[in-house]
Amino acid sequence: MSRVLIADDQAATRKSLTKLLQRENFEVESAADSHQLLEKLKSVKPDLVLLDLVMPGQNGTGVLEMVRGSAGHIPIVMMCTKGTIPGEIPAGAADCIAKPFDARELVMRVRRALEAARRVPVLEVSGSGLHDPESGRIDAKKVTEFLAIPLAQLAPALGVNYPALHKTPDAAGVQAGLRPIKQSIDLVSRITLSPSDARAWLNSPHPDFGGRTPMEVILAGQAGAIVTMLSNAMAGIPS
């Protein structure tokens, strides 16, 4: 049974969507704001997120970037009112649907996004070059050595201060943030010929990221967006 996490500040919307999806045999969790959403992502581990485009304190696009950075490959379906529908699906989202919803269409789009996500391989780094040999965990120093950036530059993206990261670069608390970065490095390494070519790709502006470089995306704590984009490309799913 697939689990859907609804993120919308309107209680009525959360209630109606919960009833609808439960009738379709989904497990459902909900969040009223971005803080609750990020907390739920840590404990609930949903298969899909239904995310309102307009959220209190931060718009859905900003939340989308945070979710994509922390949730990696989880599909995200954006919800928006008819007057706020973007011209194209926001980068990092699987789909965008307008309110008020047609129940049958919403369920169809949720199922379609879940099915597409199942076809995307979730790839892991095959070698141990980015791991601490003793703990087996991803080592932030080794990651920054590959990326050719200072360790202090990576610390904010992981949500930790530099002294703590320097002292324990393979700490358990930074593994969730390092994992999508590691996956990004592995995927980029599969499409380039050498580490220098991989770094060149990471430092080149990319249209899928609004002209930002993938390195800028990583340092913004959004490496999951790179994982999604490259995984989709390898699976033949257009961006």
C-alpha positions in Angstrom: 0.0 0.0 0.0 1.4 3.4 -1.1 1.7 6.2 1.5 0.9 9.8 0.4 1.9 12.8 2.4 -0.4 15.8 1.9 1.1 19.3 2.5 -1.5 22.1 2.5 -2.3 24.8 5.0 -6.1 24.5 4.4 -7.6 22.0 6.9 -10.6 21.4 4.6 -8.3 20.5 1.7 -6.3 18.1 3.8 -9.5 16.5 5.2 -11.1 16.0 1.7 -7.9 14.7 0.1 -7.4 12.3 3.1 -10.9 10.8 2.7 -10.5 10.5 -1.1 -7.1 8.8 -1.0 -8.0 6.5 1.8 -11.0 5.3 -0.2 -8.6 4.5 -2.9 -6.6 2.3 -0.4 -3.7 4.8 0.1 -2.1 5.4 3.5 -2.3 9.1 4.2 -0.4 11.5 6.4 -0.7 15.3 6.3 1.2 18.5 7.2 -0.1 22.1 7.6 3.2 23.9 6.9 6.7 23.4 5.6 8.1 22.7 9.1 5.6 19.9 9.7 6.3 18.6 6.2 10.0 18.3 6.7 9.5 16.6 10.1 7.0 14.2 8.6 9.4 13.3 5.8 11.9 12.1 8.4 9.5 9.8 10.2 6.8 8.9 7.7 8.9 8.1 4.6 6.1 8.6 2.1 6.0 7.2 -1.4 4.6 10.5 -2.8 4.0 14.1 -1.6 1.0 16.2 -2.6 2.4 19.7 -2.1 0.4 23.0 -2.2 2.1 25.6 -4.4 1.2 28.4 -1.9 2.4 27.7 1.6 2.5 30.0 4.7 5.9 31.5 5.2 7.4 30.0 2.1 5.9 29.2 -1.3 5.5 25.7 -2.6 8.4 26.1 -5.0 10.8 26.9 -2.2 9.4 24.0 -0.2 9.7 21.8 -3.3 13.4 22.5 -3.4 13.8 21.6 0.3 11.8 18.4 -0.1 13.7 17.4 -3.2 17.0 18.0 -1.4 16.0 15.8 1.5 13.7 13.3 0.0 15.7 12.4 -3.2 13.6 10.4 -5.6 10.2 10.7 -4.0 7.7 12.0 -6.6 6.0 15.3 -5.8 2.7 16.4 -7.3 2.1 20.2 -6.9 -1.3 21.5 -6.2 -2.3 25.0 -7.3 -5.3 27.2 -7.8 -6.3 27.8 -11.4 -4.9 31.4 -11.3 -1.5 30.3 -10.1 -0.8 27.3 -12.4 2.8 27.7 -13.7 3.5 27.7 -17.4 5.3 24.4 -17.0 5.7 21.8 -14.2 8.3 23.2 -11.7 11.7 21.5 -11.9 11.7 18.6 -9.4 8.0 18.0 -9.5 6.4 15.0 -11.2 3.1 16.8 -12.0 1.0 19.8 -11.3 -2.8 19.7 -10.8 -5.3 22.6 -10.3 -7.8 23.1 -7.6 -10.7 22.5 -7.3 -9.8 18.9 -8.0 -11.7 16.4 -10.1 -11.4 13.3 -7.8 -10.9 10.8 -10.6 -8.2 12.9 -12.3 -6.3 13.5 -9.0 -6.2 9.8 -8.2 -5.1 9.0 -11.8 -2.3 11.5 -11.6 -1.1 10.2 -8.2 -1.1 6.7 -9.5 0.7 7.8 -12.7 3.4 9.6 -10.7 3.9 6.6 -8.4 4.2 4.2 -11.4 6.7 6.5 -13.1 8.8 6.7 -9.9 8.8 2.9 -9.7 10.4 2.7 -13.2 13.2 5.0 -12.1 16.2 3.1 -10.7 17.4 4.3 -7.3 21.2 4.1 -7.8 23.8 3.9 -5.2 27.5 4.6 -5.4 29.1 1.2 -6.2 32.6 1.9 -4.8 33.8 2.7 -1.4 35.9 5.8 -2.4 33.5 8.2 -0.6 33.1 6.2 2.5 35.1 6.1 5.7 36.8 2.6 5.7 36.2 2.1 9.5 32.6 3.3 9.9 31.4 2.5 6.4 29.5 5.8 6.4 29.8 8.5 3.7 32.7 10.8 4.5 32.1 14.5 3.9 35.8 15.2 3.4 36.1 12.6 0.7 33.0 14.0 -1.0 34.5 17.6 -1.0 37.8 16.2 -2.3 35.9 14.7 -5.3 34.0 18.0 -5.8 37.1 20.1 -5.3 35.5 22.4 -2.8 36.4 23.4 0.7 34.7 21.3 3.5 33.5 24.6 5.0 31.5 25.3 1.8 29.5 22.0 2.2 28.6 22.4 5.8 25.7 24.8 5.4 24.1 22.5 2.8 24.2 19.7 5.4 22.8 21.9 8.1 25.8 21.7 10.4 28.6 24.0 11.4 32.0 23.6 10.0 33.9 22.7 13.2 31.6 19.8 13.9 31.8 18.6 10.3 35.6 18.9 10.3 35.8 16.9 13.5 33.5 14.1 12.4 33.0 14.2 8.7 31.3 10.8 8.7 28.8 11.5 11.5 25.5 9.6 11.5 23.7 13.0 11.6 25.0 14.1 8.2 24.4 10.9 6.3 20.9 11.8 5.1 22.3 15.0 3.6 25.3 13.3 2.1 23.4 10.5 0.5 21.8 12.4 -2.4 25.2 14.1 -3.0 26.8 10.7 -3.2 24.1 9.5 -5.6 24.6 12.6 -7.7 28.3 11.9 -7.9 27.7 8.3 -8.9 25.2 9.3 -11.6 27.4 12.0 -13.1 30.4 9.6 -13.1 28.3 7.3 -15.3 27.8 9.9 -18.0 31.3 11.4 -18.0 34.7 9.9 -18.7 36.8 11.1 -15.7 36.5 12.9 -12.4 37.6 16.2 -14.1 34.8 15.8 -16.7 32.4 15.1 -13.9 33.5 18.3 -12.1 33.2 20.3 -15.3 29.6 19.0 -15.7 28.8 19.9 -12.1 30.1 23.4 -12.6 28.3 24.2 -15.9 24.9 26.0 -15.9 22.0 23.6 -16.6 18.5 24.6 -18.0 16.7 22.0 -15.7 17.9 24.0 -12.7 17.0 27.5 -14.0 20.5 28.2 -15.3 22.1 27.3 -12.0 25.0 24.8 -12.0 24.5 21.4 -10.4 27.2 22.4 -7.9 25.1 25.4 -6.9 22.1 23.0 -6.5 24.2 20.7 -4.2 25.4 23.6 -2.1 21.8 24.8 -1.7 21.0 21.5 -0.1 19.0 20.3 -3.1 21.1 17.4 -4.5 18.0 15.2 -4.7 16.9 17.3 -7.7 20.1 16.2 -9.6 19.4 12.5 -8.7 15.8 12.8 -10.0 16.8 14.6 -13.2 19.7 12.2 -14.1 17.7 9.1 -13.0 14.8 10.1 -15.2 17.1 10.8 -18.1 18.7 7.4 -17.8 15.3 5.8 -17.6 14.1 7.7 -20.7 11.7 9.9 -18.9 11.7 13.4 -20.3 12.3 16.3 -17.9 
